[in-house]
Amino acid sequence: MANSTGNSVLEDFLSLIYPRYCRGCYGSLVKGEEYICSQCLLEMPRSYYHLHRENPFYQRLRGRLPVSRVMTLYKFVKESRVQHILHALKYKQQPELGEFLGRVYGKDLAEADFMDQFDLVVPVPLHITRRRIRGYNQSETFGRGLADILAISCDDTTMQRLSASDTQTRKSRLSRWANVSQIFSVVKPERVEGKRVLLVDDVVTTGATLEACGVSLLEAGCAELSMACIAATQ
């Protein structure tokens, strides 16, 4: 906790005196670099789950609901550069970072011939109160970057979070599912009916939130469900 607090203070200090710093390692950015330096982009642990259908993330959800593809950009490690960028995205008013990460992963998917695999990107929604406080939905920013590269739409109005759930930190898988199972609703089913939907979120642990959203999308008539996140825990 102390180390995490120290990193946050350092990040705040750097953003005041030198806005062009890497959100992963806190080093300075050079010309042509955006948000994350080239070294971090090269060294942060990619999952490459889009290249392996039977990946650990997919296996985590298999049997819980029918999913076509389950993918993440990075593997999540505590006190790592991946955690630093996720913290900046969620708590440091940096929605552009989410779009940047979406474009990074979108290019990976495009290079792997995923350009025609999805019809619509749907972000996991934030409750209206939390969104008002944060100012944006971090999952939507990631989704917009993905959608931009994949040349499809990102729709943050299709699903709604009916209540603000408790934090998922330190909850068991069963507790996480109980915490979110009844709080998502597809308010515009006509937008997902018959569509191949790519559901996106920032980070996944047990997958309870994605599962709850996925159930709602399938019940609303989506033809095929896939998922993509910035990072997943091991």
C-alpha positions in Angstrom: 0.0 0.0 0.0 2.8 2.4 0.9 4.6 1.7 -2.4 1.3 2.3 -4.3 0.8 5.6 -2.5 4.3 6.6 -3.3 3.9 5.9 -7.0 0.7 8.0 -7.0 2.4 11.0 -5.4 5.3 10.7 -7.9 2.8 10.5 -10.8 1.0 13.6 -9.6 4.3 15.5 -9.2 5.5 14.5 -12.7 2.2 15.5 -14.3 2.6 19.0 -12.8 6.2 19.7 -13.8 6.5 17.6 -16.9 3.2 16.5 -18.6 5.0 14.4 -21.2 6.0 11.4 -19.1 5.4 7.7 -19.6 2.4 6.4 -17.6 4.1 3.1 -17.2 7.7 3.8 -16.0 7.3 7.6 -15.3 10.3 8.3 -17.6 10.2 11.2 -20.1 8.6 10.7 -23.5 10.6 11.6 -26.6 9.3 13.0 -29.9 6.8 10.6 -31.5 5.8 8.8 -28.3 2.3 9.1 -26.8 1.4 8.3 -23.2 3.6 5.2 -23.0 7.2 5.1 -24.0 8.5 2.7 -26.6 10.5 0.6 -24.1 7.4 0.0 -21.9 5.3 -0.9 -25.0 8.0 -3.4 -25.9 8.5 -4.8 -22.4 5.1 -4.9 -20.7 3.8 -8.5 -20.6 1.5 -9.0 -23.6 -0.9 -11.9 -23.2 -1.4 -12.6 -27.0 -4.7 -14.2 -26.0 -6.2 -13.2 -29.4 -3.8 -15.7 -31.0 -4.8 -18.6 -28.7 -8.5 -19.3 -28.4 -8.2 -21.7 -25.5 -6.3 -19.2 -23.4 -6.6 -19.0 -19.6 -9.1 -16.1 -19.8 -11.3 -18.1 -22.1 -11.1 -21.2 -19.9 -12.1 -19.0 -16.9 -15.4 -18.3 -18.6 -15.9 -21.5 -20.5 -19.0 -23.3 -19.3 -20.4 -20.1 -17.6 -21.7 -18.7 -20.8 -21.1 -19.2 -24.6 -18.3 -17.0 -25.7 -16.5 -16.9 -29.1 -13.3 -15.0 -28.3 -12.0 -13.9 -24.9 -8.9 -11.7 -25.2 -6.6 -9.2 -23.3 -3.8 -6.9 -24.3 -1.7 -7.4 -21.1 -1.1 -9.7 -18.2 -1.8 -7.9 -14.9 0.9 -7.9 -12.3 0.7 -5.9 -9.1 3.1 -2.9 -8.6 4.0 -3.2 -12.3 3.9 -0.8 -15.2 0.6 -2.3 -16.3 -0.9 -1.4 -13.0 0.5 2.1 -13.3 -1.2 2.7 -16.6 -4.5 1.3 -15.3 -4.3 3.5 -12.3 -3.7 6.6 -14.5 -6.6 5.7 -16.7 -9.1 5.2 -13.9 -8.1 7.8 -11.3 -5.9 10.5 -13.0 -8.4 12.0 -15.5 -6.7 10.5 -18.6 -9.4 9.2 -20.9 -7.0 9.7 -23.9 -4.8 6.9 -22.5 -7.7 4.5 -22.8 -8.2 5.3 -26.4 -4.5 5.0 -27.0 -4.5 1.5 -25.5 -7.5 0.6 -27.6 -5.7 1.6 -30.7 -2.7 -0.4 -29.7 -4.8 -3.6 -29.3 -6.9 -2.8 -32.3 -3.8 -2.9 -34.4 -2.8 -6.2 -33.0 -6.3 -7.6 -33.8 -6.2 -6.1 -37.3 -2.9 -7.7 -38.0 -4.3 -11.1 -36.9 -7.2 -10.7 -39.4 -9.9 -9.7 -36.9 -11.2 -6.8 -39.0 -14.5 -8.5 -39.9 -15.1 -10.5 -36.8 -17.2 -8.1 -34.8 -20.1 -5.8 -35.5 -20.3 -3.6 -32.4 -18.2 -2.7 -29.4 -20.1 -2.5 -26.1 -18.3 -1.3 -23.0 -19.1 -2.5 -19.5 -21.1 0.5 -18.1 -20.4 2.6 -15.1 -23.2 3.6 -12.8 -24.3 7.2 -13.5 -23.1 8.5 -10.1 -19.6 7.0 -10.6 -19.4 8.3 -14.1 -20.4 11.8 -13.0 -17.6 11.8 -10.5 -14.9 10.3 -12.8 -16.1 12.2 -15.9 -15.9 9.3 -18.2 -16.1 5.5 -18.5 -12.6 4.1 -18.7 -13.9 1.0 -20.5 -15.6 3.1 -23.1 -12.4 5.0 -23.9 -10.7 1.6 -24.5 -13.6 0.5 -26.6 -13.5 3.7 -28.7 -9.9 3.1 -29.6 -10.6 -0.5 -30.5 -13.6 0.4 -32.6 -11.7 3.2 -34.4 -9.1 0.7 -35.7 -11.6 -2.1 -36.4 -13.9 0.4 -38.3 -17.0 -0.5 -36.3 -19.2 1.4 -33.8 -18.7 1.7 -30.0 -22.0 2.1 -28.2 -22.0 3.1 -24.5 -25.8 3.6 -24.4 -26.8 0.0 -25.1 -26.3 -1.2 -21.6 -27.0 0.4 -18.2 -25.8 -0.3 -14.7 -28.8 -0.2 -12.5 -27.0 0.3 -9.2 -23.5 1.1 -8.0 -22.0 -2.2 -6.8 -19.5 -2.5 -4.0 -15.9 -2.7 -4.9 -14.8 -6.2 -6.2 -11.5 -6.0 -4.5 -10.8 -9.0 -2.1 -14.2 -10.7 -3.0 -14.4 -14.4 -3.8 -15.7 -15.4 -7.3 -19.1 -16.3 -5.8 -19.3 -13.0 -3.9 -18.3 -11.1 -7.0 -21.0 -12.8 -9.0 -23.6 -12.1 -6.3 -22.4 -8.4 -6.3 -23.1 -7.8 -10.0 -25.5 -10.5 -11.2 -28.6 -8.3 -11.1 -27.3 -4.8 -11.9 -26.8 -4.8 -15.7 -29.6 -4.2 -18.2 -29.7 -3.9 -22.0 -31.9 -0.9 -22.5 -31.6 -0.8 -26.3 -31.9 -4.5 -27.4 -32.5 -3.5 -31.0 -28.8 -2.4 -31.2 -27.4 -5.8 -30.3 -30.0 -8.2 -31.7 -28.3 -10.4 -34.4 -25.0 -8.6 -33.9 -21.5 -10.0 -33.1 -20.8 -8.0 -30.0 -17.3 -7.3 -28.5 -17.8 -6.6 -24.8 -14.9 -4.6 -23.4 -13.6 -3.7 -19.9 -10.4 -2.4 -18.3 -9.2 -5.3 -16.1 -10.7 -8.7 -15.3 -10.1 -10.9 -12.3 -12.7 -13.6 -11.8 -14.8 -12.4 -14.8 -18.0 -12.0 -12.8 -18.7 -8.5 -14.2 -18.1 -9.6 -17.8 -20.2 -12.7 -17.2 -23.2 -10.7 -15.8 -23.0 -8.2 -18.8 -22.6 -11.1 -21.2 -25.7 -12.9 -19.9 -27.7 -9.7 -20.4 -26.4 -9.2 -24.0 -27.2 -12.8 -24.9 -30.7 -12.6 -23.5 -31.2 -9.4 -25.6 -30.5 -11.5 -28.7 -26.8 -10.8 -29.6 -25.8 -13.4 -32.2 -22.2 -13.9 -30.9 -20.4 -12.7 -27.8 -16.7 -12.0 -27.5 -14.7 -10.1 -24.9 -11.6 -7.9 -24.8 -9.9 -6.2 -21.8 -6.8 -4.2 -21.3 -5.4 -6.6 -18.7 -6.3 -9.9 -16.9 -4.9 -11.2 -13.7 -3.0 -14.5 -13.8 
